Amino acid sequence: PDNPGGLLQRKFLQQYQERQTPSDEGDTPW
């Protein structure tokens, strides 16, 4: 089975990538 650590890292990575992706939907990180 997948270790929880790896799973957590994957989830975090996905969220981080989504945040990094610049979107012109009025979503400002500031």
PyMOL Python script that loads the backbone (N, CA, C, O; Angstrom):
from pymol import cmd

cmd.read_pdbstr("""\
ATOM      1  N   PRO A   1       0.829  -1.221   0.000  1.00  0.00           N
ATOM      2  CA  PRO A   1       0.000   0.000   0.000  1.00  0.00           C
ATOM      3  C   PRO A   1       0.862   1.269   0.000  1.00  0.00           C
ATOM      4  O   PRO A   1       2.017   1.257   0.426  1.00  0.00           O
ATOM      5  N   ASP A   2       0.270   2.354  -0.487  1.00  0.00           N
ATOM      6  CA  ASP A   2       1.014   3.618  -0.527  1.00  0.00           C
ATOM      7  C   ASP A   2       1.222   4.162   0.879  1.00  0.00           C
ATOM      8  O   ASP A   2       0.301   4.196   1.695  1.00  0.00           O
ATOM      9  N   ASN A   3       2.446   4.586   1.140  1.00  0.00           N
ATOM     10  CA  ASN A   3       2.735   5.150   2.466  1.00  0.00           C
ATOM     11  C   ASN A   3       2.068   6.515   2.586  1.00  0.00           C
ATOM     12  O   ASN A   3       2.053   7.286   1.626  1.00  0.00           O
ATOM     13  N   PRO A   4       1.523   6.815   3.750  1.00  0.00           N
ATOM     14  CA  PRO A   4       0.816   8.086   3.959  1.00  0.00           C
ATOM     15  C   PRO A   4       1.714   9.288   3.674  1.00  0.00           C
ATOM     16  O   PRO A   4       1.239  10.316   3.192  1.00  0.00           O
ATOM     17  N   GLY A   5       2.999   9.166   3.967  1.00  0.00           N
ATOM     18  CA  GLY A   5       3.918  10.278   3.711  1.00  0.00           C
ATOM     19  C   GLY A   5       3.932  10.630   2.231  1.00  0.00           C
ATOM     20  O   GLY A   5       3.798  11.798   1.867  1.00  0.00           O
ATOM     21  N   GLY A   6       4.094   9.633   1.386  1.00  0.00           N
ATOM     22  CA  GLY A   6       4.130   9.882  -0.055  1.00  0.00           C
ATOM     23  C   GLY A   6       2.810  10.466  -0.536  1.00  0.00           C
ATOM     24  O   GLY A   6       2.779  11.400  -1.338  1.00  0.00           O
ATOM     25  N   LEU A   7       1.717   9.896  -0.028  1.00  0.00           N
ATOM     26  CA  LEU A   7       0.397  10.387  -0.438  1.00  0.00           C
ATOM     27  C   LEU A   7       0.253  11.860  -0.079  1.00  0.00           C
ATOM     28  O   LEU A   7      -0.213  12.667  -0.883  1.00  0.00           O
ATOM     29  N   LEU A   8       0.662  12.196   1.145  1.00  0.00           N
ATOM     30  CA  LEU A   8       0.555  13.592   1.591  1.00  0.00           C
ATOM     31  C   LEU A   8       1.401  14.488   0.691  1.00  0.00           C
ATOM     32  O   LEU A   8       0.969  15.566   0.284  1.00  0.00           O
ATOM     33  N   GLN A   9       2.605  14.025   0.391  1.00  0.00           N
ATOM     34  CA  GLN A   9       3.494  14.824  -0.462  1.00  0.00           C
ATOM     35  C   GLN A   9       2.851  15.051  -1.825  1.00  0.00           C
ATOM     36  O   GLN A   9       2.903  16.151  -2.376  1.00  0.00           O
ATOM     37  N   ARG A  10       2.242  13.992  -2.360  1.00  0.00           N
ATOM     38  CA  ARG A  10       1.616  14.111  -3.684  1.00  0.00           C
ATOM     39  C   ARG A  10       0.498  15.145  -3.645  1.00  0.00           C
ATOM     40  O   ARG A  10       0.381  15.992  -4.531  1.00  0.00           O
ATOM     41  N   LYS A  11      -0.318  15.056  -2.600  1.00  0.00           N
ATOM     42  CA  LYS A  11      -1.435  16.002  -2.467  1.00  0.00           C
ATOM     43  C   LYS A  11      -0.891  17.430  -2.379  1.00  0.00           C
ATOM     44  O   LYS A  11      -1.384  18.339  -3.048  1.00  0.00           O
ATOM     45  N   PHE A  12       0.122  17.606  -1.549  1.00  0.00           N
ATOM     46  CA  PHE A  12       0.709  18.935  -1.365  1.00  0.00           C
ATOM     47  C   PHE A  12       1.280  19.447  -2.687  1.00  0.00           C
ATOM     48  O   PHE A  12       1.114  20.614  -3.042  1.00  0.00           O
ATOM     49  N   LEU A  13       1.957  18.546  -3.410  1.00  0.00           N
ATOM     50  CA  LEU A  13       2.554  18.939  -4.689  1.00  0.00           C
ATOM     51  C   LEU A  13       1.476  19.408  -5.658  1.00  0.00           C
ATOM     52  O   LEU A  13       1.631  20.430  -6.326  1.00  0.00           O
ATOM     53  N   GLN A  14       0.382  18.652  -5.729  1.00  0.00           N
ATOM     54  CA  GLN A  14      -0.705  19.016  -6.643  1.00  0.00           C
ATOM     55  C   GLN A  14      -1.228  20.404  -6.308  1.00  0.00           C
ATOM     56  O   GLN A  14      -1.393  21.243  -7.193  1.00  0.00           O
ATOM     57  N   GLN A  15      -1.487  20.642  -5.035  1.00  0.00           N
ATOM     58  CA  GLN A  15      -2.007  21.944  -4.614  1.00  0.00           C
ATOM     59  C   GLN A  15      -0.986  23.042  -4.938  1.00  0.00           C
ATOM     60  O   GLN A  15      -1.350  24.115  -5.419  1.00  0.00           O
ATOM     61  N   TYR A  16       0.278  22.766  -4.673  1.00  0.00           N
ATOM     62  CA  TYR A  16       1.333  23.751  -4.921  1.00  0.00           C
ATOM     63  C   TYR A  16       1.396  24.091  -6.409  1.00  0.00           C
ATOM     64  O   TYR A  16       1.492  25.259  -6.783  1.00  0.00           O
ATOM     65  N   GLN A  17       1.343  23.059  -7.255  1.00  0.00           N
ATOM     66  CA  GLN A  17       1.386  23.285  -8.699  1.00  0.00           C
ATOM     67  C   GLN A  17       0.198  24.127  -9.138  1.00  0.00           C
ATOM     68  O   GLN A  17       0.347  25.051  -9.938  1.00  0.00           O
ATOM     69  N   GLU A  18      -0.984  23.806  -8.613  1.00  0.00           N
ATOM     70  CA  GLU A  18      -2.178  24.570  -8.982  1.00  0.00           C
ATOM     71  C   GLU A  18      -2.000  26.034  -8.596  1.00  0.00           C
ATOM     72  O   GLU A  18      -2.404  26.936  -9.331  1.00  0.00           O
ATOM     73  N   ARG A  19      -1.393  26.256  -7.442  1.00  0.00           N
ATOM     74  CA  ARG A  19      -1.180  27.634  -6.975  1.00  0.00           C
ATOM     75  C   ARG A  19      -0.180  28.341  -7.878  1.00  0.00           C
ATOM     76  O   ARG A  19      -0.353  29.512  -8.216  1.00  0.00           O
ATOM     77  N   GLN A  20       0.868  27.618  -8.265  1.00  0.00           N
ATOM     78  CA  GLN A  20       1.916  28.226  -9.085  1.00  0.00           C
ATOM     79  C   GLN A  20       1.394  28.597 -10.471  1.00  0.00           C
ATOM     80  O   GLN A  20       1.822  29.590 -11.061  1.00  0.00           O
ATOM     81  N   THR A  21       0.465  27.789 -10.984  1.00  0.00           N
ATOM     82  CA  THR A  21      -0.060  28.060 -12.323  1.00  0.00           C
ATOM     83  C   THR A  21      -0.784  29.402 -12.347  1.00  0.00           C
ATOM     84  O   THR A  21      -1.769  29.586 -11.631  1.00  0.00           O
ATOM     85  N   PRO A  22      -0.308  30.339 -13.161  1.00  0.00           N
ATOM     86  CA  PRO A  22      -0.946  31.658 -13.251  1.00  0.00           C
ATOM     87  C   PRO A  22      -2.289  31.560 -13.954  1.00  0.00           C
ATOM     88  O   PRO A  22      -2.373  31.084 -15.086  1.00  0.00           O
ATOM     89  N   SER A  23      -3.339  32.012 -13.279  1.00  0.00           N
ATOM     90  CA  SER A  23      -4.674  31.952 -13.880  1.00  0.00           C
ATOM     91  C   SER A  23      -5.264  33.356 -13.939  1.00  0.00           C
ATOM     92  O   SER A  23      -5.249  34.082 -12.945  1.00  0.00           O
ATOM     93  N   ASP A  24      -5.778  33.734 -15.090  1.00  0.00           N
ATOM     94  CA  ASP A  24      -6.365  35.067 -15.237  1.00  0.00           C
ATOM     95  C   ASP A  24      -7.847  35.027 -14.898  1.00  0.00           C
ATOM     96  O   ASP A  24      -8.698  35.377 -15.716  1.00  0.00           O
ATOM     97  N   GLU A  25      -8.137  34.595 -13.682  1.00  0.00           N
ATOM     98  CA  GLU A  25      -9.539  34.528 -13.257  1.00  0.00           C
ATOM     99  C   GLU A  25      -9.788  35.492 -12.101  1.00  0.00           C
ATOM    100  O   GLU A  25     -10.713  35.307 -11.310  1.00  0.00           O
ATOM    101  N   GLY A  26      -8.943  36.528 -12.015  1.00  0.00           N
ATOM    102  CA  GLY A  26      -9.107  37.473 -10.922  1.00  0.00           C
ATOM    103  C   GLY A  26      -8.590  36.898  -9.619  1.00  0.00           C
ATOM    104  O   GLY A  26      -8.901  37.416  -8.546  1.00  0.00           O
ATOM    105  N   ASP A  27      -7.807  35.837  -9.696  1.00  0.00           N
ATOM    106  CA  ASP A  27      -7.278  35.217  -8.473  1.00  0.00           C
ATOM    107  C   ASP A  27      -5.882  35.766  -8.198  1.00  0.00           C
ATOM    108  O   ASP A  27      -4.902  35.289  -8.769  1.00  0.00           O
ATOM    109  N   THR A  28      -5.793  36.759  -7.330  1.00  0.00           N
ATOM    110  CA  THR A  28      -4.493  37.350  -7.020  1.00  0.00           C
ATOM    111  C   THR A  28      -3.934  36.764  -5.733  1.00  0.00           C
ATOM    112  O   THR A  28      -4.635  36.718  -4.723  1.00  0.00           O
ATOM    113  N   PRO A  29      -2.689  36.319  -5.754  1.00  0.00           N
ATOM    114  CA  PRO A  29      -2.066  35.708  -4.569  1.00  0.00           C
ATOM    115  C   PRO A  29      -1.818  36.734  -3.479  1.00  0.00           C
ATOM    116  O   PRO A  29      -1.594  36.361  -2.327  1.00  0.00           O
ATOM    117  N   TRP A  30      -1.852  38.008  -3.809  1.00  0.00           N
ATOM    118  CA  TRP A  30      -1.587  39.015  -2.773  1.00  0.00           C
ATOM    119  C   TRP A  30      -2.823  39.179  -1.910  1.00  0.00           C
ATOM    120  O   TRP A  30      -2.820  39.979  -0.974  1.00  0.00           O
TER     121      TRP A  30
END
""", "prot")
cmd.dss("prot")
cmd.show_as("cartoon", "prot")
cmd.util.cbc("prot")
cmd.orient("prot")
